[in-house]
Amino acid sequence: MELVFVYGTLKRGHHNNLLLRNSTFIGGGITNDKYIMYESGIPFVSKAFSETNIIGEVYTVNAPSLYM
């Protein structure tokens, strides 16, 4: 099992959260480092600018779920 931090469409209540259906929700989380977040169809973060901490969720994920 691995701990995975997710944000955007993988969070609870969003359409890609179903990809985590075999995972266990641990709780909310926030990044230690600051990033910039872009949205171009899907959200993604970059280290190009230190703008803000990213708020997300932490899950325990099994190996097969990591490669879906």
C-alpha positions in Angstrom: 0.0 0.0 0.0 1.1 3.5 -0.8 0.0 6.9 0.5 -1.1 9.1 -2.4 -1.9 12.8 -2.4 -4.6 13.8 -4.9 -6.2 17.1 -6.0 -8.6 18.3 -8.6 -10.9 15.7 -10.3 -9.5 12.8 -8.1 -11.0 14.3 -4.9 -14.2 13.1 -3.4 -17.3 14.4 -5.2 -15.5 14.8 -8.5 -15.8 12.6 -11.6 -12.4 10.8 -11.5 -12.7 9.9 -7.8 -14.2 6.5 -9.0 -10.6 5.6 -9.9 -9.9 5.4 -6.2 -12.9 3.2 -5.4 -10.6 0.4 -4.1 -8.6 2.9 -2.0 -9.1 4.1 1.5 -9.6 7.8 2.2 -7.2 8.9 5.0 -8.1 12.7 5.2 -7.4 16.1 3.9 -3.9 17.3 3.1 -1.9 20.3 2.0 1.5 20.5 0.3 4.5 21.7 2.2 5.9 23.4 -0.8 4.1 26.1 -2.9 3.2 25.5 -6.6 1.2 27.1 -9.3 -1.9 25.4 -10.5 -3.2 25.5 -14.1 -6.4 24.3 -15.5 -6.5 23.2 -19.1 -9.3 20.6 -19.3 -7.8 19.0 -16.2 -6.0 20.8 -13.3 -2.2 20.3 -13.0 0.5 21.8 -10.8 4.0 23.1 -11.7 7.0 24.1 -9.7 7.6 26.9 -12.2 6.3 29.5 -9.7 5.9 29.3 -5.9 2.4 30.6 -5.7 0.3 28.6 -3.2 0.1 25.4 -1.2 -2.2 22.8 -2.9 -5.1 21.5 -0.9 -6.1 17.9 -1.6 -6.8 14.5 -0.1 -4.7 11.6 1.0 -5.5 8.0 0.2 -4.0 4.5 0.9 -3.8 3.0 -2.6 -2.9 -0.5 -3.6 -0.4 -1.2 -6.4 -2.9 -2.1 -9.1 -4.8 1.2 -8.6 -1.6 3.1 -9.2 -1.4 1.8 -12.7 -5.0 2.2 -13.8 
